[in-house]
Each structure stands twice: as C-alpha cells, then as structure tokens.
Amino acid sequence: MAPSAIDRKRKSVPAEHNETLESDVESEAEFGDGLLEGILSQSESEGSDEESNAEEDSDEEELELDALEALDSDEIPSEDSGSESEEPVGGLVKSNGTKTAVVALREKPLPDEEEDKPNYTITTDANGGERYVYEEIDPVYDSDDSDAPITTNTIGDIPLSFYDSYPHIGYDINGKKIMRPAKGEALDALLDSIDIPKGWTGLTDPATGKPLNLSQDELEILRRIQTNEMPEGGYDPYPATVEYFTGIEEIMPLSAAPEPKRRFLPSKHEAKRVMKIVRAIREGRIMPYRPPGERQEEEEETHYDIWQDEVPRPDHIMNIPAPKIAPPGYDLSYNPPPEYLPTKAEKQAWETADPEDREKEYLPTSYGSLRKVPGYEKFINERFERSLDLYLAPRVRKNRLNIDPASLLPKLPRPEELKPFPTVCSTLFRGHEGRVRSLAIDPSGVWLASGGDDGTVRVWELLTGRQIWSAKIGDDEGVNVVRWRPGRDAVILSAAAGEDVYLLVPPIVDPETDAASRELLDKGFGHATNATQALTANGARKEPVAKWTRPGSRLEDEGVLIKITLRTTVKVISWHRRGDFFSTVSPTAQKSAVAIHTLSKHLTQIPFRRLPGIAQTVQFHPSRPLFFVATQRTIRSYDLQKQELVKIIQPGARWISSFDIHPGGDNLIVGSYDRRLLWHDLDLSTRPYKTMRFHQKAIRAVKYHKGGFPLFADASDDGSLQIFHGKVVSDMMENAQIVPVKVLKGHRVKSNLGVLDIDWHPREPWCVSAGADGTCRLWC
C-alpha cells in the first residue's frame, strides 16, 4: 500500500551515514525481503514522466508537486543527492541549485499520524553510527494474499479521484502509467447493449476504467444459484454415512474378545446418578419443564463469554502429543481384592530382589478406609521419570492402516459359477454290519465295491443302490481296503483282510470278460513254479516275503481266485496305471512295510530295506515312473528306473493319513490327523502351497477326480465331506486356484469316527463316501 501524500513526513538523515545506510539496504535486499517500506528509489522512467508532466504544468504547480513528493517519500538520500544539495532533508533544491524552504503543511497532527509512523527504529551500531532496524514482518498479515484477485493497477487503496486531473489513472507493476481508457459515445453504448458479450455486466471497473466482465467461474456460480444448486462444484451436502466400526454385516466377529462382566451387571454409577436426580426433584432443585417464553422472562441476567474474541492457535505441524499415562489397575487400589494382595513369600521375595529385577515397582497394600491411606512416597520420583520421558524419549507417529477386512480375502469366483459338483445325497447303500472301511468304483463307473468290519466284500449297482454280489473273506478280521484293477480288459477286485490280500472276479460281467480276468490271474502260477527261489548265505532256501496260493474251493466258487499271505496286517492297496503291478502297505512291519506285487508273475518284492519312519500309504505317479511313499511326517518320491530318491516333500503335518496325486502329475493333496488339508505344487516347492483347516476332527481320506473335472474332496471324522474346486493350468506363472464349494453332511458319527473313505466316479461329477455308521452314500 502506498503511503498518503500529505500525512507522511520525511525523515532527517545525516549525509555522513549514507554509506552505512546503503550497505544496510543492500544486506537486507540480499535476504529477499522485498517488503521494506521507504528504501526503494524511483525508476528512471518515472523520473522522466514526472519531468514531462512538470513541463506541461506551470512553475507554481511544479513547485507544489515537488514539495509533496519530497514530503511523501521515505527514500534515504544517496550520495548523488547529497552532492547536489547541501541539505538533503529540510528543504527542496531547484534545478539551478538554489535552496527553497519547505513550508509546513499542517500544524496539528492528525489521528492517522500514528498509523503512518515508519516501520523502523534508529539505533546506534558498533561504530557509533546510526542503524535502521526494521520491524519483524508477520507472514500472515504482511505478506501478499495469494487469494486476492490479480490487479494491473498498483496504486493500492488511493481513491481514483486523485487522478482526475491527470491523463493516467495509476501505474502497473513495472512502474509505467496506465492511461485512461477512451469513453465511447451514446451510439457505442447502444451498440454494446444490443450485442452483449458473454459475462457483460454494464458496469465499469473503477480501478482500470474498463468494462467489468464476469469470469467463467463467476458465471458458473450464478448459474448454480439460479438453478438451486450448490455454488461450490463437487460439494455433496448429504454425504454417505460412514459407520464408526463397520457397516457390513459380517459372518464372523472381527473381535473374538469375551464380553466383560460389567455388561451383565447393573451399573452402580448410573444408579447413584439417578438417585441424585430423584432427590433433586423431590427437594425442588430441579424444576419441571416450562415454555421458553416463561424462562426468558426470569432469565434477565445476561452472561458474557470472556473468551469470545479469543483466537485458538493451531498446533505446530511437527507437534506430536505426549502419550497418556496408563490408568491404574486393581492392585493400585487402596483396598484391592484379596487375590491381588501378595502372600508373605511373595512379599519377602519382592523385598529381597533388586529394584531392576522386580516385576512391579510397588507392592499392593490394603487399607481399611480412604482416610488411612498415607502419602505416596514415590510421587516425586514418578513425576521426575515422566518428565524425563517427555523430553528425552523421541515421539513417533504411527500410521494405522484402515483396511477393509473383505479386501484382504482373495477374489474367488462364486460357487454357482463352478458347477457341476455334488450337492445332495441321491443313493444310500445299506447292508454292512458295522463300519464300512473302504469302497471303490470300477473303471466303467457302473459298480461299487465296499468292505467293512463284518469281513465281507460287497458289490453294488451304483445308480440303484442294489446289492449284486457279496463274499465273506475275513472270519475274525474286517476288510481294511478294496480296490479295482485299472483297465477294462479284465475286471479284478483286490481286497485286504488281516494279513491276506485277495484277488476276486465278481460274477457281474459278461462271459468273455470273466474268462479274460480268470486267465490273467491263473497265468502267473506257471511263472511262479518255474522261478528259482532265493538262497541264504548258508545255502538254505530263503522264505518268500509273500505266498501266492489258492484260497480254497468255497471261496473259489464265490469268485475269490488268489490269496496272497503277508507277514503283517495290510492297510493300503495301490494299483499301477497299467494294471500289472500293485503295492501294499503294512504299517506295523519294519523291513517289509512296503511291498510291490507283480500280477503276471505272482512275484512280491520289497523295494526298501529300511524306511525313515512308519509307512502310511503309497501311490504310483499317473504318467511317470515315480513311486511316492508317505511316512508320518514326510512324503518321499523315488524314481523306479534310476532307483534313486528324487524329492522329499514336507507337508508340515504331525501325522499324515492319506494323500493323492493330481492326474496332471504336478500337484498333490495331503490329509492329516491334525485336521489339515494341504495342497502341494511339486514344481513350486517342497512346502505346501495352501493349508486349509475346515474340519473339527481328523481327515481320513482325500481324493482327486480322475475324469477331467477340477474337483477334489476330503472325508473327516466329524461326519462331513468338503468339496473343493481346484483349477490347475499349464502356465508356470499362474498358481492353482482353490475354492471351497460345498460341505456334504449325512453320515452319523459313531465312536468318534465319521467318514472313513471316499472315491469319485470316473466320468461324472459324483462321489461316494463310506461311513462308520455302516452305510455308503452317493452324492450327485
């Protein structure tokens, strides 16, 4: 803002301090202050303009203007001005060098004179000279306003009437004159009113003298006001409600903390407050409701807010509030519960321990009443430690993540989009007495074989649930496992009861297939007769690992053709994909726990002399010559051609119950007795890719669908089956996508046993389960 032309007086500065002042001005200008008043000299262009104006005016006007400028200027005289005049302040010098005295313009000071005082004070520097010390600039009030409109006329708040006698109306930012715009005639005004430009108001800007037009933003604000819209664009007067905790109805609670006891008891504090209000109503201290008019008549006394004009100061940008002191616990009460009071032994141990080793810095003490509580002896120490923490410990602001719990879950497709998969029980198979230990569907998908604790093997028609054939192969022991031989050239069913493995040909096929099956089983007897038996080091005949014999006429008439006797109980049977080899597992045996049998030669071999653990189950690779052996905690993969160990898979489970290999051969699933279902990617790592815990009890069996559907399932002792959709792609950069789609419940739990085995249909998305309740169920 320019100073007023009349109220400002020129400061008297001695000529001998010009150099000091100029050096101070230069030093101040180096810091980029730019707002110091009265130190900027006039430009050459401005001086030339004033000379041109002085020539046009009379000598008398020239003298008056020069006197006003001299009084109005806060400029510190330079050396040049000092050389031209003998008295730099207190008089005006004409062009010929003669001095003219300055006549005082007023005698009495005006009220605004205090506001026009200079913004500096004159002090003495170290050399005894005068020094100008300028006032500190307030960055809030003394700086430029970035929100103020951009103006071309820089005369400030000076009225434009001061320029009525001049051809210009002010100066721009470069100090050049802004000439007065030409005014049009009445005809021009009429033409302008006819052809109205956009933003026309018909007003004249007093600062520039030009027509005042509205900007595009101002026009938009007027349009919004006329259409009853919010003037500010993008402002939502009714924003969506932001729930304090969550607005989404969750299935499971986000916090599993138990409910505190205080929520189930009436609040004593609220009861005291209610009784206090009741007493006040009875005593008349709380009056009933009255209309506002009656209350205003009585409340004539006016109350003033002494902090009404107080402006709150915002905190510093680097301010971090100090953490609050933790509230005291129950043990700090003057009368804590008995369980918080220390015993004599605990008190003695606390007193004998070093102060650094004590868990607490105080010992809980009980007082009979509050008046018996003495002064707190550690009050000063705690205040001192608190003060040290406040100014010595650095404070760090922790940014808490505000994440929606639903966003942390993987984006999985809906189960309805992944159909078909089994959803309901369509057929129920009843007939076994006791538990059904195992079941299997033949390669044609028509027949279902099952074995149970009653020692019988039964064959059912899958779609109707009708029993077609049965044979009792175990007298005192139940049937642990039944498995069909792969392939359709022969129909052979293998079953294990106790230490014996039986090969059966049920009478359920046509005569040609029946004859081919019997011929395949009988062909090995001739090879076994001609084979030489192994000898020991002493030359004696070595006892064979297994004996291949006929089971007897009774069982042969029922379709049981071969009996293989091992030394220990057989729990698992696994067939090779070609149908000539199958493996058995006897967990209780040591050296002969895993045996591989050749059907065409009636030959039994023991591939491992010793295993690092108890064998649980085995599987042949569906396409490569690999043999997988599962112990309690690991699964080992062996190459049968190279006869070497390929890989050791570590599921991380405590006790492996079963596993199955994906038809593609690159993935496998593992079920364990500690309720875990683990998916392994053999190309990715030996550790599990996914670990799922959806069951409440042990998992007994797991199985992949071998017919082209991306499905797999597990069976648990909690009586349920879990159906999963497992999509496996050939792209090595994409992992398998696992989606749980259905939970099947129908089996009853008996003696803490639920579903014991499971198998898939070879072509349809159906599965069959065997339960401890003596039934089998077909799920479609």
Secondary structure, DSSP 8 states (H G I E B T S, - for coil): ----TTT-------GGGHHHHHHHHHHHHHTT----TT-----HHHHHHHHHHHHHS-HHHHHHHHHHHHHH------HHHHHH-S-SSSEEE-TTS-EEE---S-SS--GGGTTTS-SEEEEE-TTS-EEEEE----TTTTS--TTS---S---TT--GGGGTTSSEEEE-TTS-EEE------HHHHHHHHHS--TTEEEEE-TTT-SEEE--HHHHHHHHHHHTT--SSTT--SS-----SS-SS--SS-S------GGGGS--HHHHHHHHHHHHHHHHTSS-----HHHHHHH-------TTTT-------TT-----------GGGSSS--GGGS--HHHHHHHHHS-TTT-S-SS-----SSGGG----TTHHHHHHHHHHHHHHS-----------HHHHS-----GGGG-----SEEEEEE--SS-EEEEEE-TTSSEEEEEETTSEEEEEETTT--EEEEEE--SSS-EEEEEE-SSSS---EEEEETTEEEEE--S-S-HHHHHHHHHHHHHHHHHHHHS---B-TTS-B---SSEEE---HHHHHHTEEEEEE-SS---EEEE-TTSSEEEEE-TT-STTSEEEEETTTTEEE---S--SS---EEEE-SSSSEEEEE-SS-EEEEETTTTEEEEEE----SSEEEEEE-TTSSEEEEEETTS-EEEEETTT-SS-SEEE---SS-EEEEEE--SS--EEEEEETTSEEEEEEEE--S-TTS--EEEEEEEEE----BTTB-EEEEEE-SSSS-EEEEETTSEEEEE-
